Structures are given as C-alpha cells and as structure tokens.
Amino acid sequence: EASAQKEYDTFMTDSKVDKAAKTKDIEHKTAKKQDEEQALIVKNEDLEGTQKELDAALAYFDKLKPSCVDAGVSYEDRVARRKEEIESLQEALGILNGEDL
C-alpha cells in the first residue's frame, strides 16, 4: 500500500506539472492567435486600400489609353513620317548653320 501511495503521489505531482505546462502553453497560443488575428485584420485593411488605389489607377489608365495609342496609323506610316521629320529637322539645322543646300 505504501508503494501505491508513493506511485499515486508521483503521478499527482507529474500531473500538476504537466497541467501547469499545458495551461501556460494554452495561454501563449491564445495570445499568439489574437496577435495573428489582429495582424490579419490590418493586412486585410491594407489590401483593401491597395486594391482601391489599383482600381483607381487602372480606371485612369483606361481613360488615358485611347488618347495615347493611335491605332489608325500603321507602323510603316509612323516610320516614314518620323524619317521625313528627321530629314526636315536636319535641313532646318543646316539652314541655321549657314550651309548651302
């Protein structure tokens, strides 16, 4: 009976230590969970704000796009026009420098 009592006391001591450790672990995990939930809320708010900024930027881009892209002129036409412009600028530079044509 004495060994049973000793075994019981050992078991109870081990159980108290184990229970205390598990209680501490639960407290730490609960605090960690609350911190992570708060971080998630902040990140979701940041995401919403960033998404609104992106939507506004895309809307502005869609508004500007038609004025920036001239789809009516082919690549070859643009190259020819640019070449003519360069030639006329070189001619004007020659005239300004006093060169004979």
C-alpha positions in Angstrom: 0.0 0.0 0.0 2.9 2.4 0.6 4.3 1.9 -2.8 0.8 2.5 -4.3 0.6 5.8 -2.3 4.1 6.8 -3.5 3.1 5.9 -7.0 -0.1 8.0 -6.6 1.8 11.0 -5.2 4.4 10.8 -8.0 1.5 10.6 -10.6 -0.2 13.6 -9.0 3.0 15.7 -8.9 3.7 14.8 -12.5 0.1 15.6 -13.4 0.2 19.0 -11.7 3.5 19.9 -13.5 2.0 18.7 -16.8 -1.2 20.6 -16.2 0.7 23.8 -15.4 2.9 23.4 -18.6 -0.2 22.8 -20.7 -2.0 25.8 -19.2 1.0 28.0 -19.9 1.1 26.6 -23.5 -2.6 27.4 -23.9 -2.1 31.0 -22.7 0.8 31.5 -25.1 -1.1 30.0 -28.0 -4.2 32.1 -27.3 -2.1 35.3 -27.1 -0.3 34.3 -30.4 -3.7 33.6 -32.0 -5.0 37.0 -31.0 -1.9 38.8 -32.3 -2.1 36.9 -35.6 -5.8 37.7 -36.0 -5.0 41.4 -35.4 -2.2 41.3 -38.0 -4.7 39.6 -40.4 -7.2 42.4 -39.9 -4.5 45.1 -40.5 -3.3 43.3 -43.6 -6.8 42.9 -45.0 -7.3 46.7 -44.5 -4.1 47.4 -46.3 -5.2 45.0 -49.1 -8.5 46.8 -49.4 -6.7 50.2 -49.6 -4.2 49.0 -52.1 -6.9 47.4 -54.2 -8.8 50.7 -54.3 -5.7 52.5 -55.4 -5.1 49.9 -58.1 -8.7 50.1 -59.3 -8.4 53.9 -59.5 -5.1 53.7 -61.4 -6.5 51.2 -63.8 -9.6 53.3 -64.4 -7.3 56.3 -65.1 -5.1 54.2 -67.4 -8.2 53.1 -69.3 -9.3 56.7 -69.6 -5.9 57.7 -71.0 -5.3 54.7 -73.2 -7.3 55.9 -76.2 -5.5 59.2 -76.3 -2.1 57.6 -76.1 -2.4 54.8 -78.6 -3.1 55.8 -82.2 -4.4 52.6 -83.8 -5.3 54.3 -87.1 -1.7 54.6 -88.3 0.4 51.6 -89.3 3.9 51.1 -88.2 5.3 51.7 -91.6 3.5 55.0 -91.9 4.8 56.1 -88.5 8.4 55.2 -89.5 8.0 57.1 -92.8 6.6 60.2 -91.0 9.4 60.0 -88.5 12.0 59.8 -91.2 10.6 62.8 -93.0 10.5 64.8 -89.8 14.2 63.9 -89.1 15.2 64.9 -92.6 13.3 68.3 -92.3 14.9 68.9 -88.9 18.4 68.2 -90.4 17.6 70.6 -93.3 16.5 73.3 -90.8 19.7 72.8 -88.8 21.7 73.1 -92.0 20.0 76.4 -92.8 20.5 77.7 -89.3 24.2 76.8 -89.5 24.5 78.7 -92.8 25.2 75.7 -95.0 24.3 75.8 -98.7 21.8 73.2 -99.9 
